[in-house]
Amino acid sequence: MIRDITEMHDEKIRTPFNEFVRKFKKQKTAIIALVFIVLLVVFSIFGEAIVPFGVDEYDYLHVLEGPSESHLFGTDEFGRDIFSRVILGARISLLVGVSSVTVGSIVGTFFGLLSGYYGGFIDSMVMRVSDTLFAFPGTILAIGIMAILGPGIFNVVIAVAVFGAPSFARIVRSSTLAQKESVYVQAAKNLGASDFRILFKHILPGALPEIIVYYTMNIGSSILTASSLSFLGMGAQAPSPEWGLQLSTGRAYVGLNWHMTFFPGLAIFLTVLSFNLLGDGLRDALDPKLTQ
């Protein structure tokens, strides 16, 4: 009797969210990645209160110094503290990465829903546009867009969002095709539910796990692309502390002053790796086919 009551109690508290938390707790690397990302967010919000020097605080008496107690990551060609610039540069990289992926995911999800649900001409148009964009490597496409729009952080967000949207459209279209003939969607149609309600209340929730996983992993690649554009002089402009721009500046001194490129490069590497590991962990925790 007591065992039956215990089993019934366990069934009551085993909600989808609890199941997700239980599975995610087993993803040790994903948890470490999440902690690192949370620290980046904290640095982005409270950076000025954390760093020991201002982002553009010049000190010509300590130019191109290596790592030391006063300057943990050394100084650049103007005597600016690289540690402070790397910490404050996280704000720009995260803002560009999250903004571009958010815009791309909203646009791609909307057209993916329409394409999969209505089919026909809409499906053909959405897929042909996606195929055209897929024909170009992401970075090359972003460079082409930046050549038209001109340099600047806002234009980087647009460029990265443009080549990210087709992937979301494909993912959502595939999920929509799998769900639109399901029993609950057909029941909603028979009850007179509008297409808007069916799409956003019944079909979209079924695609959310895949969207969340790809959204998380795509932030890392978007940060990498944005840094590449800044490295080429098409993204952030001096004296911005953006990581890619710091790499571009430091390459002229890489022979003797390795610290100018090492620490911004390390920040990019760890951030991209963390988002990829977090995405892998979310995928394993959200996949109902995996029992853990």
C-alpha positions in Angstrom: 0.0 0.0 0.0 2.7 2.4 1.0 4.7 1.5 -2.1 1.7 2.2 -4.3 1.2 5.6 -2.7 4.9 6.4 -3.2 4.7 5.5 -6.9 1.6 7.6 -7.3 3.3 10.5 -5.7 6.3 10.1 -8.0 4.1 10.1 -11.0 2.4 13.3 -9.9 5.6 15.2 -9.5 7.2 13.9 -12.7 6.2 16.8 -14.9 8.0 17.5 -18.2 9.9 20.3 -16.6 11.1 18.1 -13.8 12.1 15.4 -16.3 14.1 18.0 -18.2 15.9 19.2 -15.0 16.6 15.6 -14.0 18.2 14.7 -17.3 20.0 18.0 -17.6 21.6 17.5 -14.2 23.4 14.5 -15.6 25.0 16.6 -18.3 28.1 17.6 -16.4 29.9 19.4 -19.3 26.7 21.3 -20.1 26.4 22.5 -16.6 30.0 23.7 -16.6 29.3 25.5 -19.9 26.1 27.0 -18.4 28.1 28.4 -15.4 30.6 29.9 -17.8 27.9 31.6 -19.9 26.2 32.9 -16.7 29.5 34.4 -15.7 29.8 36.1 -19.1 26.3 37.5 -18.7 27.3 38.9 -15.3 30.4 40.4 -16.7 28.4 42.0 -19.5 25.9 43.6 -17.1 28.3 44.6 -14.3 31.5 44.9 -16.2 32.4 48.4 -15.3 32.1 47.6 -11.6 34.4 44.5 -12.0 37.2 45.5 -14.2 40.2 47.4 -12.6 40.7 49.9 -15.5 38.5 51.7 -18.0 38.1 50.2 -21.4 39.9 53.2 -23.0 42.1 54.2 -20.1 45.5 54.9 -21.8 48.8 54.4 -19.9 51.7 55.3 -22.1 54.2 54.3 -19.4 53.1 50.7 -19.6 52.8 50.0 -23.3 52.9 46.4 -24.6 53.6 44.9 -21.2 53.1 41.2 -20.6 50.8 39.7 -18.0 51.5 41.0 -14.5 49.9 41.5 -11.1 48.6 45.0 -12.1 47.6 43.9 -15.6 46.5 40.2 -15.6 46.4 39.9 -19.4 49.0 42.6 -20.1 48.5 45.8 -22.0 48.1 46.8 -25.7 49.9 49.3 -27.9 48.3 52.2 -26.0 48.8 50.8 -22.5 45.2 49.8 -22.2 44.5 46.9 -19.9 43.6 43.8 -22.0 41.8 42.1 -19.1 39.4 45.0 -18.8 38.9 45.1 -22.6 38.2 41.3 -22.8 35.7 41.4 -20.0 33.9 44.4 -21.4 34.1 43.0 -24.9 31.9 40.1 -23.8 28.9 42.5 -23.7 29.3 43.3 -27.5 29.9 39.7 -28.5 26.9 38.3 -26.5 24.7 41.2 -27.7 25.5 40.5 -31.4 25.3 36.8 -31.0 22.0 36.7 -29.2 20.4 39.5 -31.2 21.3 38.0 -34.6 20.1 34.5 -33.7 16.9 35.9 -32.1 16.1 37.8 -35.3 17.0 34.8 -37.5 15.0 32.4 -35.4 11.8 34.5 -35.4 11.9 35.1 -39.1 12.9 31.5 -39.9 10.3 30.0 -37.5 7.5 32.1 -39.0 8.2 31.1 -42.6 8.9 27.5 -41.6 5.5 27.2 -40.1 3.8 28.7 -43.1 5.8 26.6 -45.5 5.1 23.3 -43.7 1.5 24.0 -43.0 0.2 25.4 -46.3 2.7 23.8 -48.7 2.2 24.6 -52.4 3.5 27.9 -53.7 4.5 29.2 -50.2 6.5 26.1 -49.5 8.2 26.3 -52.9 9.1 30.0 -52.5 10.5 29.6 -48.9 12.5 26.5 -49.8 13.9 28.0 -53.0 15.0 31.2 -51.1 16.6 28.9 -48.4 18.4 26.8 -51.0 19.8 30.0 -52.6 21.1 31.2 -49.3 22.5 27.7 -48.4 24.5 27.8 -51.7 26.9 30.3 -50.1 29.1 29.6 -47.0 27.8 31.5 -44.1 30.8 33.8 -43.6 31.1 34.5 -47.3 27.4 35.4 -47.4 27.8 37.7 -44.4 30.8 39.4 -46.0 28.7 40.0 -49.2 25.9 41.5 -47.1 28.4 43.7 -45.1 29.9 44.9 -48.4 26.4 46.2 -49.3 25.4 47.6 -45.9 28.7 48.9 -44.8 30.6 48.3 -41.5 29.0 48.5 -38.0 27.6 46.3 -35.3 24.0 46.8 -36.3 24.8 45.6 -39.9 26.6 42.6 -38.5 23.4 41.6 -36.7 21.5 41.8 -39.9 24.1 39.9 -41.9 24.3 37.0 -39.4 20.5 36.9 -39.1 20.1 36.6 -42.8 22.2 33.4 -43.2 20.8 31.9 -39.9 17.1 32.2 -40.8 17.0 29.5 -43.5 18.2 26.8 -41.0 15.4 27.6 -38.6 12.9 27.6 -41.5 14.1 24.1 -42.5 13.9 22.8 -38.9 10.4 24.2 -38.2 9.1 23.1 -41.6 10.2 19.5 -41.0 8.5 19.5 -37.6 5.3 21.1 -39.0 5.1 18.5 -41.7 5.3 15.7 -39.1 2.7 17.3 -36.9 0.0 18.7 -39.2 -1.5 15.3 -39.9 -1.6 14.3 -36.2 -4.7 13.5 -34.4 -4.7 16.6 -32.1 -4.2 19.0 -35.1 -7.0 17.3 -37.0 -9.2 17.5 -33.9 -8.5 21.2 -33.6 -9.5 21.7 -37.2 -12.7 19.9 -36.8 -13.5 22.0 -33.8 -13.2 25.1 -35.9 -9.8 26.4 -34.6 -8.2 29.1 -36.7 -5.0 28.5 -38.6 -3.2 31.0 -36.3 -4.3 29.0 -33.2 -3.3 25.7 -34.8 0.1 27.0 -35.8 1.1 28.7 -32.6 -0.8 26.7 -30.0 -0.6 23.2 -31.3 2.3 22.9 -33.8 4.9 25.4 -32.6 5.2 23.9 -29.1 6.1 20.6 -30.7 9.0 22.2 -32.6 10.3 24.2 -29.6 12.8 21.5 -28.3 14.6 21.5 -31.7 14.4 25.3 -31.9 15.9 25.8 -28.5 18.8 23.4 -29.1 19.7 25.0 -32.5 19.2 28.5 -31.1 21.7 27.8 -28.3 24.3 26.2 -30.6 23.9 28.9 -33.2 24.8 31.7 -30.8 28.3 30.3 -30.6 28.7 30.2 -34.4 27.2 33.7 -34.7 29.7 35.1 -32.2 32.5 33.5 -34.2 31.1 35.0 -37.5 30.7 38.4 -35.9 34.3 38.2 -34.6 35.5 37.2 -38.1 33.8 40.2 -39.6 35.3 42.6 -37.1 38.7 40.9 -37.7 38.3 41.8 -41.4 37.4 45.4 -40.5 33.7 45.0 -41.4 32.2 44.8 -38.0 33.0 46.7 -34.8 35.3 49.7 -35.3 38.1 51.1 -33.1 38.2 51.8 -30.2 35.6 49.1 -29.5 36.8 46.3 -27.2 35.1 43.7 -29.4 37.1 40.4 -29.4 37.5 40.1 -33.1 38.8 43.6 -33.4 41.3 43.0 -30.6 42.6 40.0 -32.6 42.9 42.2 -35.7 44.9 44.8 -33.8 47.1 42.3 -32.0 48.2 40.4 -35.1 50.7 43.2 -35.9 52.4 42.4 -32.6 51.9 38.7 -32.4 55.7 37.9 -32.8 56.8 39.6 -29.6 53.5 40.4 -27.7 51.6 37.1 -27.8 49.2 38.2 -25.1 47.4 40.7 -27.3 46.0 37.9 -29.5 46.0 35.0 -27.0 43.5 36.2 -24.5 40.8 37.6 -26.9 41.2 34.4 -28.9 40.8 32.3 -25.8 37.7 34.2 -24.9 36.2 33.5 -28.3 37.2 29.8 -28.1 35.7 29.3 -24.6 32.5 31.1 -25.4 31.8 29.3 -28.7 32.7 25.9 -27.0 30.4 26.7 -24.1 27.4 27.4 -26.2 28.0 24.2 -28.3 28.4 22.1 -25.1 25.2 23.7 -23.7 23.4 22.9 -26.9 24.4 19.3 -26.8 23.3 19.0 -23.2 19.9 20.6 -24.0 19.5 18.2 -26.9 20.0 15.2 -24.7 17.8 16.5 -22.0 14.9 17.5 -24.3 14.9 14.4 -26.5 12.1 12.2 -25.3 13.7 9.2 -27.1 16.6 9.2 -24.7 15.9 7.6 -21.4 18.3 8.5 -18.7 
